[in-house]
């Protein structure tokens, strides 16, 4: 669960950074976009593990 929280905050940071790049900076560098997308890409593998952890904690 703790790792899930860390990953979710990292994904939120990546999304926030992409919004900042698009709307505020108006400049897009390859390494910035790649870094933000890597943070966002951590979410899909996390979903099954979080479901499993929640089921173990709450017995559902």
N, C-alpha and C positions, 0 to 999 in steps of 0.2 A: 504494500500500500504506500509506503514512504517513497519508493522508487517511482510509483505511479504519480504521486504528487509532484515530484521533481520533474518528471517528463512533461506533465501537463503544464507546469509553469514555463518550461522551456519552449513548448509549442506556442503558448500564449505570447512569449517574448518574440518568437519567430514571426508570428502573425502581426504583432505590433510593429516589428521592424520593417516588414514588407509594406504595411500601410504607410509608415514613415517614409520609406523610399519612394513610393508611388505618389503620395499627395504632398509631402513637405519638401523633400530634397529635390525631386524631379530629375534626379540623376540615378542611373542604375549601373552599378559595376557588377561584373560577373561574380567576383568572389563574395560580394555582399548578398547577392541573390542566392548563390549556392549555400552560403551559411544559413540563411533564413529558411531555405527549403529543406536543408538537412534537419534543422530543428523541428519543422513541421512533419517531416517524414517519420519521426519517431512515434507518432500517434497510432497508426494502424496496427503495428505489432503489440502495442500495449493493451488494446481493447479486450482481446480474449483473456489475457492475464488478469486484468482488472475485474472482469465478470466473474472469473473463477475465485478471486480473492473475496469479492463481495458475497458470493454464495457461501464460502467457508465461514465468513464472519457472521452473516445474518441467517444462515441455514436455509436459504431459498434455492 
